[in-house]
Amino acid sequence: MRSINVAGKEIFIVQSHNQVLEAWRDSPGINVFSLDYHTDTKTAFHNYSYWRADSEIKSGRCGNHEERLYELTEEKISQYLDGQININQVNDNLKHDEHLDFAVRTDMVNIVFVLSTNRNASSSNPNVYIADGPEEYGHQRIIEFSPQCVPGCSKKTHGNECLGLRADSSIEDSFLLDAVSHAESFKSSFFENYILDIDCDYFNTEKSLHPENFEIFKRMVRNSRMITIALEPECVKICRHEGSGLTSEIVLNRLISIIEEIS
């Protein structure tokens, strides 16, 4: 992780998204507003625990994969809370889509609101609530909000045209206003104390980095306690739209330029 100060705003930059925990750990009780292509809401240590349990079953050391997976996950979280392992050791066994669950389960942060492109129909993680989904809100601390198009679109099905329009509008006022309203509907004081978290793969077109009206994004930058940016270079290449030449460095440099202009 490296940090830079842009016009008085502290920005922490990491390669893999889970590494933002190094910055978040010093801000207990803070909320997180995350811009991401993916939801990143998998259960903490799922990959590590799954394969460890699988290995133990094959060697005859345990008999129930699901139970052992749960035990291994709880063990890792307890080790961190008890001070037996540090955040770097946590990240050694944490994937880049498992950090949000870890952050709320250890009370590193309070509520996480994820504005994502990728849309999940359901989640097996009990800590996750899918906004606009069929279930009622049960005070989960991770909220996924994944609109398929920009507000006001009347189409019943959203094809490539909608995907392009949504991508181009990533930080336009018309798009962010709806997300901000949703976040505040779950916690009215959400934006009184928050981290602005950005995964570079959230931006999929060149136009998305050159918005026409982005007063809401400016306000989010100004009022955030800090900004964390995950480069995720391979994800940027995978998620960018056809014909786009975006890279994580292009996105990062443009974001820094925008923040400099805002501040």
Backbone as CSV, one residue per row, in Angstrom:
resi,resn,N_x,N_y,N_z,CA_x,CA_y,CA_z,C_x,C_y,C_z
1,MET,0.847,-1.194,0.000,0.000,0.000,0.000,0.877,1.237,0.000
2,ARG,0.505,2.207,-0.803,1.196,3.492,-0.760,0.161,4.594,-0.550
3,SER,0.589,5.662,0.056,-0.332,6.761,0.314,0.208,8.041,-0.304
4,ILE,-0.698,8.861,-0.778,-0.342,10.171,-1.305,-1.323,11.185,-0.738
5,ASN,-0.897,12.414,-0.677,-1.768,13.481,-0.206,-2.023,14.423,-1.371
6,VAL,-3.278,14.526,-1.754,-3.651,15.387,-2.875,-4.512,16.522,-2.344
7,ALA,-3.933,17.702,-2.314,-4.644,18.898,-1.844,-5.287,18.670,-0.475
8,GLY,-4.543,17.995,0.409,-5.027,17.782,1.764,-5.866,16.536,1.957
9,LYS,-6.135,15.806,0.881,-6.932,14.578,0.976,-6.006,13.367,0.948
10,GLU,-6.122,12.519,1.974,-5.293,11.321,2.063,-5.866,10.238,1.155
11,ILE,-5.017,9.718,0.271,-5.432,8.684,-0.667,-4.509,7.482,-0.507
12,PHE,-5.105,6.313,-0.308,-4.342,5.078,-0.160,-4.559,4.224,-1.407
13,ILE,-3.469,3.783,-2.007,-3.525,3.058,-3.275,-2.964,1.651,-3.082
14,VAL,-3.732,0.655,-3.532,-3.316,-0.743,-3.387,-3.464,-1.465,-4.720
15,GLN,-2.812,-2.599,-4.838,-2.943,-3.417,-6.038,-4.212,-4.263,-5.985
16,SER,-4.329,-5.064,-4.923,-5.470,-5.962,-4.745,-6.458,-5.336,-3.766
17,HIS,-7.742,-5.441,-4.063,-8.729,-4.670,-3.307,-8.734,-4.987,-1.813
18,ASN,-8.466,-6.228,-1.444,-8.483,-6.576,-0.021,-7.417,-5.830,0.783
19,GLN,-6.396,-5.326,0.106,-5.316,-4.629,0.808,-5.743,-3.276,1.382
20,VAL,-6.936,-2.797,1.008,-7.417,-1.535,1.591,-7.648,-1.678,3.091
21,LEU,-7.742,-2.906,3.575,-7.940,-3.127,5.008,-6.820,-2.498,5.835
22,GLU,-5.641,-2.380,5.243,-4.517,-1.746,5.944,-4.849,-0.301,6.303
23,ALA,-5.594,0.366,5.442,-5.993,1.755,5.709,-7.248,1.818,6.568
24,TRP,-8.179,0.915,6.340,-9.460,0.949,7.045,-9.339,0.607,8.525
25,ARG,-8.349,-0.177,8.901,-8.282,-0.713,10.270,-8.165,0.369,11.334
26,ASP,-7.747,1.561,10.961,-7.567,2.638,11.936,-8.783,3.553,12.044
27,SER,-9.906,3.145,11.452,-11.103,3.998,11.460,-12.336,3.229,11.909
28,PRO,-12.329,2.685,13.127,-13.482,1.898,13.589,-14.769,2.721,13.601
29,GLY,-15.863,2.084,13.192,-17.162,2.750,13.200,-17.467,3.560,11.964
30,ILE,-16.539,3.612,11.029,-16.739,4.410,9.824,-17.536,3.609,8.789
31,ASN,-18.259,4.309,7.922,-18.975,3.667,6.821,-18.095,3.677,5.574
32,VAL,-18.444,2.845,4.619,-17.695,2.771,3.364,-18.666,2.840,2.195
33,PHE,-18.411,3.767,1.278,-19.159,3.841,0.022,-18.203,3.377,-1.064
34,SER,-18.501,2.225,-1.659,-17.566,1.591,-2.588,-18.094,1.588,-4.013
35,LEU,-17.272,2.049,-4.947,-17.572,2.016,-6.374,-16.775,0.866,-6.980
36,ASP,-17.460,-0.102,-7.578,-16.781,-1.321,-8.011,-17.559,-1.969,-9.145
37,TYR,-16.845,-2.611,-10.046,-17.543,-3.401,-11.066,-18.181,-4.620,-10.407
38,HIS,-17.420,-5.263,-9.513,-17.898,-6.449,-8.802,-18.446,-6.054,-7.432
39,THR,-19.197,-6.958,-6.822,-19.767,-6.657,-5.512,-18.777,-6.902,-4.374
40,ASP,-17.854,-7.839,-4.565,-16.830,-8.156,-3.550,-17.440,-8.545,-2.209
41,THR,-18.527,-9.297,-2.240,-19.245,-9.597,-0.998,-19.192,-11.077,-0.608
42,LYS,-18.183,-11.781,-1.065,-18.040,-13.175,-0.647,-17.662,-13.249,0.831
43,THR,-17.942,-14.382,1.439,-17.627,-14.588,2.848,-16.118,-14.539,3.065
44,ALA,-15.701,-13.921,4.154,-14.275,-13.809,4.470,-13.615,-15.187,4.519
45,PHE,-12.441,-15.283,3.922,-11.618,-16.497,3.921,-12.289,-17.691,3.240
46,HIS,-13.279,-17.436,2.410,-13.998,-18.556,1.787,-13.052,-19.434,0.969
47,ASN,-12.227,-18.807,0.147,-11.327,-19.587,-0.706,-10.323,-20.382,0.131
48,TYR,-9.708,-19.707,1.100,-8.741,-20.370,1.982,-9.391,-21.531,2.728
49,SER,-10.548,-21.286,3.345,-11.211,-22.298,4.166,-11.728,-23.461,3.323
50,TYR,-12.206,-23.146,2.122,-12.741,-24.196,1.251,-11.665,-25.224,0.912
51,TRP,-10.515,-24.725,0.453,-9.470,-25.650,0.015,-8.750,-26.311,1.184
52,ARG,-8.675,-25.614,2.309,-8.092,-26.227,3.509,-8.994,-27.367,4.000
53,ALA,-10.300,-27.130,4.030,-11.243,-28.172,4.440,-11.219,-29.337,3.455
54,ASP,-11.120,-29.018,2.179,-11.063,-30.053,1.146,-9.844,-30.954,1.352
55,SER,-8.713,-30.330,1.662,-7.484,-31.086,1.902,-7.609,-31.975,3.134
56,GLU,-8.239,-31.459,4.177,-8.382,-32.224,5.417,-9.322,-33.410,5.234
57,ILE,-10.348,-33.242,4.425,-11.260,-34.355,4.152,-10.539,-35.451,3.382
58,LYS,-9.766,-35.062,2.384,-9.048,-36.047,1.566,-8.007,-36.815,2.378
59,SER,-7.466,-36.152,3.407,-6.463,-36.819,4.245,-7.093,-37.534,5.437
60,GLY,-8.427,-37.449,5.548,-9.131,-38.144,6.613,-9.130,-37.439,7.951
61,ARG,-8.735,-36.163,7.978,-8.662,-35.440,9.251,-9.989,-34.814,9.667
62,CYS,-10.956,-34.737,8.754,-12.295,-34.258,9.119,-13.307,-34.900,8.180
63,GLY,-14.582,-34.862,8.596,-15.580,-35.576,7.819,-16.626,-34.715,7.154
64,ASN,-16.832,-33.493,7.657,-17.885,-32.635,7.111,-17.274,-31.357,6.549
65,HIS,-17.338,-31.210,5.243,-16.682,-30.079,4.576,-17.291,-28.745,4.997
66,GLU,-18.609,-28.658,5.018,-19.278,-27.390,5.324,-19.000,-26.940,6.758
67,GLU,-19.053,-27.882,7.687,-18.785,-27.545,9.086,-17.343,-27.094,9.277
68,ARG,-16.422,-27.795,8.622,-15.006,-27.450,8.766,-14.704,-26.108,8.107
69,LEU,-15.351,-25.835,6.984,-15.179,-24.542,6.319,-15.571,-23.411,7.266
70,TYR,-16.706,-23.580,7.937,-17.177,-22.574,8.896,-16.183,-22.417,10.052
71,GLU,-15.698,-23.531,10.579,-14.757,-23.494,11.703,-13.465,-22.768,11.334
72,LEU,-12.954,-23.047,10.149,-11.701,-22.427,9.715,-11.860,-20.918,9.541
73,THR,-13.004,-20.502,9.012,-13.270,-19.075,8.833,-13.343,-18.368,10.183
74,GLU,-14.099,-18.950,11.111,-14.225,-18.361,12.443,-12.878,-18.327,13.159
75,GLU,-12.081,-19.344,12.938,-10.759,-19.419,13.562,-9.877,-18.258,13.112
76,LYS,-9.888,-17.970,11.816,-9.072,-16.875,11.283,-9.532,-15.522,11.829
77,ILE,-10.827,-15.318,11.877,-11.355,-14.050,12.388,-11.001,-13.887,13.863
78,SER,-11.132,-14.960,14.634,-10.792,-14.916,16.062,-9.305,-14.642,16.269
79,GLN,-8.477,-15.228,15.424,-7.032,-15.004,15.538,-6.689,-13.530,15.347
80,TYR,-7.375,-12.879,14.415,-7.126,-11.451,14.200,-7.625,-10.627,15.385
81,LEU,-8.836,-10.913,15.837,-9.414,-10.150,16.949,-8.619,-10.334,18.239
82,ASP,-8.001,-11.505,18.398,-7.202,-11.785,19.596,-5.757,-11.314,19.468
83,GLY,-5.413,-10.744,18.307,-4.066,-10.238,18.106,-3.034,-11.298,17.764
84,GLN,-3.496,-12.495,17.397,-2.558,-13.569,17.058,-1.982,-13.406,15.654
85,ILE,-2.737,-12.755,14.778,-2.253,-12.472,13.428,-2.536,-11.006,13.118
86,ASN,-1.688,-10.402,12.277,-1.880,-9.000,11.919,-2.579,-8.884,10.570
87,ILE,-2.809,-7.658,10.141,-3.591,-7.445,8.921,-2.872,-7.971,7.682
88,ASN,-1.542,-7.949,7.686,-0.806,-8.500,6.547,-0.976,-10.009,6.462
89,GLN,-0.999,-10.666,7.611,-1.227,-12.109,7.632,-2.662,-12.440,7.244
90,VAL,-3.587,-11.565,7.600,-4.975,-11.729,7.161,-5.036,-11.697,5.639
91,ASN,-4.400,-10.696,5.047,-4.441,-10.535,3.596,-3.760,-11.671,2.847
92,ASP,-2.843,-12.369,3.517,-2.196,-13.522,2.889,-3.208,-14.616,2.554
93,ASN,-4.301,-14.667,3.304,-5.308,-15.718,3.110,-6.667,-15.172,2.686
94,LEU,-6.693,-13.906,2.293,-7.949,-13.259,1.922,-7.911,-12.897,0.440
95,LYS,-8.972,-13.212,-0.279,-9.061,-12.858,-1.690,-9.597,-11.431,-1.851
96,HIS,-9.462,-10.913,-3.078,-9.840,-9.521,-3.329,-11.340,-9.280,-3.391
97,ASP,-12.132,-10.321,-3.151,-13.585,-10.133,-3.092,-14.157,-10.630,-1.762
98,GLU,-13.286,-10.734,-0.734,-13.707,-11.237,0.573,-13.485,-10.231,1.705
99,HIS,-12.940,-9.071,1.376,-12.526,-8.124,2.417,-13.685,-7.383,3.082
100,LEU,-14.777,-7.169,2.367,-15.892,-6.425,2.967,-16.511,-7.211,4.118
101,ASP,-16.679,-8.494,3.918,-17.228,-9.338,4.976,-16.307,-9.341,6.192
102,PHE,-15.011,-9.433,5.953,-14.051,-9.393,7.059,-14.138,-8.060,7.797
103,ALA,-14.261,-6.978,7.056,-14.271,-5.640,7.661,-15.463,-5.432,8.590
104,VAL,-16.636,-5.924,8.199,-17.804,-5.731,9.068,-17.833,-6.751,10.204
105,ARG,-17.347,-7.949,9.957,-17.384,-8.983,10.998,-16.385,-8.706,12.119
106,THR,-15.367,-7.936,11.829,-14.394,-7.564,12.860,-14.655,-6.153,13.389
107,ASP,-15.758,-5.549,12.948,-16.113,-4.176,13.336,-15.042,-3.165,12.950
108,MET,-14.293,-3.495,11.921,-13.316,-2.551,11.391,-14.040,-1.342,10.803
109,VAL,-15.193,-1.615,10.176,-16.050,-0.559,9.641,-17.479,-0.848,10.076
110,ASN,-18.362,0.115,9.839,-19.747,-0.041,10.264,-20.605,-0.620,9.140
111,ILE,-21.026,0.231,8.201,-21.862,-0.210,7.085,-21.119,0.028,5.777
112,VAL,-21.221,-0.941,4.868,-20.616,-0.817,3.542,-21.725,-0.790,2.499
113,PHE,-21.710,0.236,1.666,-22.665,0.336,0.560,-21.873,0.191,-0.732
114,VAL,-22.182,-0.849,-1.506,-21.449,-1.128,-2.739,-22.300,-0.762,-3.948
115,LEU,-21.834,0.202,-4.717,-22.464,0.533,-5.994,-21.683,-0.214,-7.066
116,SER,-22.280,-1.266,-7.595,-21.544,-2.146,-8.504,-22.250,-2.303,-9.843
117,THR,-21.470,-2.731,-10.826,-22.018,-3.035,-12.150,-22.568,-4.448,-12.169
118,ASN,-21.773,-5.372,-11.657,-22.194,-6.771,-11.583,-23.371,-6.902,-10.622
119,ARG,-24.358,-7.674,-11.004,-25.587,-7.773,-10.213,-25.816,-9.207,-9.756
120,ASN,-25.978,-9.396,-8.455,-26.288,-10.711,-7.900,-27.788,-10.831,-7.659
121,ALA,-28.346,-11.971,-8.043,-29.768,-12.206,-7.798,-30.009,-12.553,-6.335
122,SER,-29.011,-13.175,-5.715,-29.116,-13.552,-4.308,-27.713,-13.677,-3.740
123,SER,-27.625,-13.829,-2.425,-26.328,-13.983,-1.773,-26.429,-15.024,-0.672
124,SER,-25.413,-15.871,-0.576,-25.369,-16.871,0.490,-24.747,-16.296,1.756
125,ASN,-24.250,-15.063,1.662,-23.633,-14.413,2.815,-24.720,-13.724,3.647
126,PRO,-24.930,-14.143,4.888,-25.996,-13.545,5.707,-25.750,-12.087,6.066
127,ASN,-24.532,-11.602,5.850,-24.217,-10.207,6.150,-24.538,-9.270,4.991
128,VAL,-25.060,-9.828,3.892,-25.284,-9.051,2.664,-26.771,-8.871,2.387
129,TYR,-27.130,-7.640,2.046,-28.493,-7.341,1.596,-28.424,-6.784,0.181
130,ILE,-29.276,-7.303,-0.695,-29.319,-6.834,-2.080,-30.460,-5.836,-2.223
131,ALA,-30.103,-4.580,-2.395,-31.111,-3.526,-2.536,-31.956,-3.780,-3.783
132,ASP,-33.233,-3.494,-3.677,-34.192,-3.719,-4.762,-34.408,-5.199,-5.050
133,GLY,-33.942,-6.058,-4.142,-34.167,-7.492,-4.287,-35.492,-7.890,-3.649
134,PRO,-35.818,-9.177,-3.666,-37.117,-9.635,-3.150,-37.209,-9.706,-1.627
135,GLU,-36.062,-9.736,-0.948,-36.064,-9.903,0.503,-36.181,-8.560,1.226
136,GLU,-36.718,-8.600,2.444,-36.782,-7.404,3.274,-35.433,-7.163,3.942
137,TYR,-35.135,-5.906,4.184,-33.870,-5.549,4.818,-33.857,-6.038,6.260
138,GLY,-32.815,-6.779,6.611,-32.708,-7.340,7.953,-31.534,-6.782,8.728
139,HIS,-31.206,-5.515,8.458,-30.113,-4.816,9.144,-28.739,-5.426,8.840
140,GLN,-28.610,-5.992,7.638,-27.294,-6.442,7.204,-26.377,-5.230,7.053
141,ARG,-25.094,-5.450,7.199,-24.149,-4.334,7.197,-23.420,-4.157,5.866
142,ILE,-23.683,-5.046,4.916,-23.162,-4.878,3.553,-24.361,-4.800,2.617
143,ILE,-24.440,-3.720,1.864,-25.584,-3.500,0.978,-25.101,-3.413,-0.463
144,GLU,-25.639,-4.274,-1.305,-25.319,-4.254,-2.730,-26.390,-3.456,-3.472
145,PHE,-25.951,-2.517,-4.290,-26.877,-1.767,-5.141,-26.314,-1.791,-6.553
146,SER,-27.028,-2.474,-7.455,-26.496,-2.713,-8.801,-27.536,-2.395,-9.867
147,PRO,-27.818,-1.117,-10.096,-28.815,-0.753,-11.115,-28.365,-1.183,-12.505
148,GLN,-29.306,-1.676,-13.284,-28.968,-2.181,-14.613,-28.858,-1.085,-15.657
149,CYS,-29.403,0.083,-15.336,-29.327,1.198,-16.272,-29.389,2.498,-15.476
150,VAL,-29.427,3.612,-16.163,-29.523,4.905,-15.489,-30.952,5.123,-15.015
151,PRO,-31.150,5.943,-13.985,-32.505,6.230,-13.513,-33.366,6.801,-14.640
152,GLY,-34.608,6.371,-14.684,-35.527,6.878,-15.691,-35.654,6.013,-16.917
153,CYS,-34.782,5.009,-17.056,-34.879,4.117,-18.213,-36.152,3.285,-18.088
154,SER,-36.959,3.285,-19.142,-38.258,2.604,-19.088,-38.248,1.233,-19.765
155,LYS,-37.088,0.806,-20.233,-37.018,-0.485,-20.922,-37.237,-1.636,-19.942
156,LYS,-37.929,-2.659,-20.410,-38.177,-3.827,-19.567,-36.943,-4.718,-19.482
157,THR,-36.191,-4.771,-20.559,-34.928,-5.507,-20.564,-33.813,-4.548,-20.941
158,HIS,-32.666,-4.729,-20.311,-31.558,-3.798,-20.508,-30.417,-4.499,-21.250
159,GLY,-30.234,-4.104,-22.512,-29.218,-4.721,-23.352,-27.933,-3.918,-23.381
160,ASN,-27.191,-4.084,-24.467,-25.880,-3.443,-24.593,-25.959,-1.921,-24.575
161,GLU,-27.038,-1.381,-25.141,-27.188,0.080,-25.147,-27.274,0.616,-23.719
162,CYS,-28.039,-0.077,-22.886,-28.177,0.332,-21.484,-26.855,0.159,-20.734
163,LEU,-26.158,-0.926,-21.025,-24.868,-1.161,-20.375,-23.885,-0.041,-20.703
164,GLY,-23.898,0.382,-21.961,-23.015,1.466,-22.370,-23.382,2.781,-21.716
165,LEU,-24.671,3.069,-21.660,-25.141,4.310,-21.044,-24.825,4.328,-19.556
166,ARG,-25.028,3.195,-18.905,-24.737,3.099,-17.479,-23.247,3.288,-17.222
167,ALA,-22.410,2.658,-18.045,-20.960,2.775,-17.878,-20.498,4.217,-18.074
168,ASP,-21.002,4.864,-19.106,-20.612,6.247,-19.380,-21.038,7.193,-18.261
169,SER,-22.086,6.817,-17.530,-22.667,7.697,-16.502,-22.166,7.381,-15.093
170,SER,-21.085,6.629,-14.976,-20.633,6.082,-13.691,-20.575,7.085,-12.548
171,ILE,-20.089,8.301,-12.821,-20.032,9.306,-11.748,-20.787,10.584,-12.123
172,GLU,-21.700,10.450,-13.070,-22.577,11.575,-13.400,-23.577,11.784,-12.262
173,ASP,-23.969,13.023,-12.045,-24.941,13.332,-10.996,-26.220,12.519,-11.149
174,SER,-26.695,12.389,-12.378,-27.962,11.699,-12.621,-27.929,10.257,-12.147
175,PHE,-26.740,9.662,-12.143,-26.597,8.267,-11.729,-26.281,8.145,-10.239
176,LEU,-25.360,8.970,-9.752,-24.946,8.874,-8.353,-26.021,9.314,-7.371
177,LEU,-26.863,10.255,-7.782,-27.899,10.748,-6.875,-28.782,9.610,-6.375
178,ASP,-29.139,8.710,-7.274,-29.990,7.583,-6.903,-29.280,6.676,-5.903
179,ALA,-27.989,6.437,-6.124,-27.217,5.576,-5.220,-27.068,6.215,-3.846
180,VAL,-26.794,7.510,-3.821,-26.656,8.224,-2.548,-27.966,8.169,-1.765
181,SER,-29.071,8.351,-2.458,-30.383,8.299,-1.800,-30.644,6.922,-1.210
182,HIS,-30.244,5.884,-1.934,-30.408,4.529,-1.420,-29.559,4.318,-0.167
183,ALA,-28.317,4.773,-0.201,-27.439,4.608,0.967,-28.034,5.303,2.188
184,GLU,-28.542,6.495,1.996,-29.120,7.256,3.112,-30.438,6.654,3.593
185,SER,-31.107,5.900,2.735,-32.359,5.269,3.154,-32.109,4.148,4.161
186,PHE,-30.904,3.585,4.138,-30.548,2.537,5.095,-29.954,3.126,6.372
187,LYS,-29.258,4.238,6.233,-28.703,4.927,7.401,-28.635,6.411,7.061
188,SER,-29.486,7.198,7.675,-29.598,8.614,7.320,-28.298,9.378,7.541
189,SER,-27.492,8.925,8.492,-26.232,9.614,8.798,-25.039,8.984,8.081
190,PHE,-25.301,8.187,7.060,-24.236,7.432,6.381,-23.064,8.322,5.975
191,PHE,-23.365,9.478,5.401,-22.309,10.323,4.838,-21.736,11.334,5.833
192,GLU,-22.036,11.145,7.102,-21.410,11.996,8.120,-20.001,11.516,8.456
193,ASN,-19.735,10.237,8.189,-18.428,9.662,8.521,-18.191,8.457,7.615
194,TYR,-17.449,8.655,6.529,-17.313,7.574,5.551,-15.986,7.627,4.796
195,ILE,-15.653,6.472,4.245,-14.521,6.306,3.339,-15.085,6.183,1.928
196,LEU,-14.486,6.884,0.982,-14.829,6.696,-0.426,-13.843,5.678,-0.986
197,ASP,-14.368,4.539,-1.379,-13.541,3.429,-1.855,-13.804,3.216,-3.340
198,ILE,-12.739,3.159,-4.132,-12.890,3.057,-5.589,-12.029,1.923,-6.129
199,ASP,-12.660,1.006,-6.830,-11.927,-0.009,-7.588,-11.829,0.516,-9.016
200,CYS,-10.637,0.520,-9.571,-10.453,1.088,-10.912,-11.281,0.374,-11.974
201,ASP,-11.678,-0.875,-11.714,-12.483,-1.574,-12.722,-13.931,-1.090,-12.760
202,TYR,-14.274,-0.143,-11.878,-15.603,0.474,-11.931,-15.761,1.300,-13.205
203,PHE,-14.651,1.802,-13.722,-14.674,2.639,-14.925,-14.370,1.772,-16.146
204,ASN,-15.325,1.703,-17.065,-15.231,0.775,-18.194,-15.126,1.456,-19.551
205,THR,-15.297,2.773,-19.576,-15.177,3.528,-20.824,-14.416,4.822,-20.549
206,GLU,-13.795,5.360,-21.579,-13.085,6.625,-21.420,-14.041,7.746,-21.006
207,LYS,-15.248,7.711,-21.547,-16.217,8.762,-21.243,-16.583,8.786,-19.762
208,SER,-16.550,7.630,-19.120,-16.916,7.568,-17.704,-15.977,8.394,-16.835
209,LEU,-14.763,8.628,-17.320,-13.771,9.406,-16.569,-13.817,10.896,-16.908
210,HIS,-14.715,11.263,-17.803,-14.849,12.669,-18.199,-16.321,13.078,-18.129
211,PRO,-16.881,13.060,-16.928,-18.311,13.367,-16.764,-18.623,14.832,-17.068
212,GLU,-19.852,15.078,-17.438,-20.287,16.447,-17.715,-20.736,17.148,-16.435
213,ASN,-21.489,16.434,-15.621,-21.988,16.989,-14.355,-21.686,16.003,-13.235
214,PHE,-20.816,16.396,-12.319,-20.450,15.456,-11.251,-20.261,16.171,-9.910
215,GLU,-21.206,17.013,-9.585,-21.163,17.725,-8.309,-21.269,16.772,-7.120
216,ILE,-22.043,15.710,-7.273,-22.202,14.748,-6.180,-20.884,14.025,-5.919
217,PHE,-20.203,13.621,-6.970,-18.907,12.968,-6.801,-17.910,13.923,-6.148
218,LYS,-17.935,15.172,-6.561,-17.052,16.170,-5.952,-17.314,16.269,-4.452
219,ARG,-18.585,16.306,-4.092,-18.950,16.401,-2.679,-18.505,15.158,-1.914
220,MET,-18.633,14.008,-2.555,-18.214,12.766,-1.906,-16.711,12.762,-1.662
221,VAL,-15.959,13.285,-2.610,-14.505,13.383,-2.444,-14.169,14.337,-1.301
222,ARG,-14.764,15.517,-1.327,-14.454,16.543,-0.319,-14.787,16.079,1.099
223,ASN,-15.931,15.423,1.254,-16.434,15.109,2.587,-15.971,13.763,3.138
224,SER,-15.302,12.972,2.325,-14.845,11.662,2.791,-13.701,11.810,3.788
225,ARG,-13.631,10.876,4.726,-12.523,10.867,5.689,-11.216,10.543,4.978
226,MET,-11.292,9.617,4.036,-10.139,9.241,3.223,-10.657,8.599,1.949
227,ILE,-9.756,8.385,0.998,-10.103,7.703,-0.248,-9.172,6.508,-0.405
228,THR,-9.743,5.352,-0.703,-8.922,4.183,-1.011,-9.181,3.786,-2.459
229,ILE,-8.113,3.480,-3.167,-8.207,3.121,-4.586,-7.492,1.795,-4.816
230,ALA,-8.223,0.830,-5.370,-7.648,-0.467,-5.729,-7.387,-0.485,-7.230
231,LEU,-6.156,-0.761,-7.616,-5.799,-0.730,-9.036,-6.384,-1.911,-9.806
232,GLU,-6.242,-3.111,-9.279,-6.768,-4.327,-9.917,-6.565,-4.295,-11.440
233,PRO,-5.310,-4.238,-11.899,-5.037,-4.040,-13.330,-5.654,-5.075,-14.263
234,GLU,-5.659,-6.343,-13.866,-6.235,-7.364,-14.741,-7.748,-7.224,-14.838
235,CYS,-8.374,-6.879,-13.730,-9.831,-6.696,-13.739,-10.229,-5.514,-14.615
236,VAL,-9.415,-4.462,-14.601,-9.703,-3.300,-15.456,-9.722,-3.726,-16.921
237,LYS,-8.751,-4.535,-17.318,-8.678,-4.985,-18.709,-9.848,-5.898,-19.067
238,ILE,-10.230,-6.749,-18.121,-11.327,-7.685,-18.370,-12.675,-6.965,-18.448
239,CYS,-12.862,-5.960,-17.603,-14.171,-5.308,-17.474,-14.381,-4.135,-18.430
240,ARG,-13.305,-3.605,-18.999,-13.473,-2.463,-19.902,-14.274,-2.887,-21.131
241,HIS,-15.006,-1.938,-21.694,-15.853,-2.243,-22.839,-15.028,-2.412,-24.112
242,GLU,-15.614,-3.094,-25.055,-14.934,-3.341,-26.324,-14.536,-2.016,-26.973
243,GLY,-13.298,-1.939,-27.407,-12.798,-0.720,-28.032,-12.138,0.237,-27.063
244,SER,-12.285,-0.020,-25.776,-11.670,0.850,-24.767,-10.221,0.434,-24.533
245,GLY,-9.378,1.420,-24.287,-7.976,1.144,-23.997,-7.612,1.443,-22.559
246,LEU,-8.608,1.478,-21.688,-8.358,1.818,-20.289,-7.427,0.820,-19.611
247,THR,-6.546,1.361,-18.763,-5.710,0.556,-17.879,-5.868,1.130,-16.475
248,SER,-5.410,0.394,-15.493,-5.538,0.881,-14.118,-4.754,2.174,-13.910
249,GLU,-3.619,2.310,-14.572,-2.821,3.532,-14.424,-3.521,4.730,-15.058
250,ILE,-4.172,4.512,-16.192,-4.934,5.597,-16.825,-6.061,6.043,-15.900
251,VAL,-6.769,5.068,-15.335,-7.871,5.393,-14.424,-7.342,6.127,-13.194
252,LEU,-6.270,5.609,-12.602,-5.704,6.235,-11.404,-5.280,7.671,-11.674
253,ASN,-4.559,7.888,-12.757,-4.072,9.236,-13.064,-5.222,10.208,-13.294
254,ARG,-6.271,9.726,-13.946,-7.426,10.595,-14.177,-8.154,10.897,-12.866
255,LEU,-8.275,9.902,-11.996,-8.917,10.126,-10.705,-8.145,11.148,-9.878
256,ILE,-6.831,11.020,-9.867,-6.009,11.981,-9.127,-6.172,13.381,-9.704
257,SER,-6.239,13.458,-11.029,-6.438,14.748,-11.684,-7.780,15.360,-11.289
258,ILE,-8.822,14.527,-11.254,-10.149,15.010,-10.859,-10.128,15.498,-9.418
259,ILE,-9.484,14.729,-8.544,-9.423,15.094,-7.125,-8.650,16.397,-6.937
260,GLU,-7.593,16.579,-7.708,-6.831,17.834,-7.648,-7.707,19.014,-8.054
261,GLU,-8.503,18.827,-9.096,-9.387,19.894,-9.569,-10.461,20.219,-8.536
262,ILE,-10.966,19.176,-7.893,-12.031,19.352,-6.902,-11.515,20.086,-5.681
263,SER,-10.360,19.644,-5.200,-9.808,20.212,-3.974,-9.260,21.605,-4.206
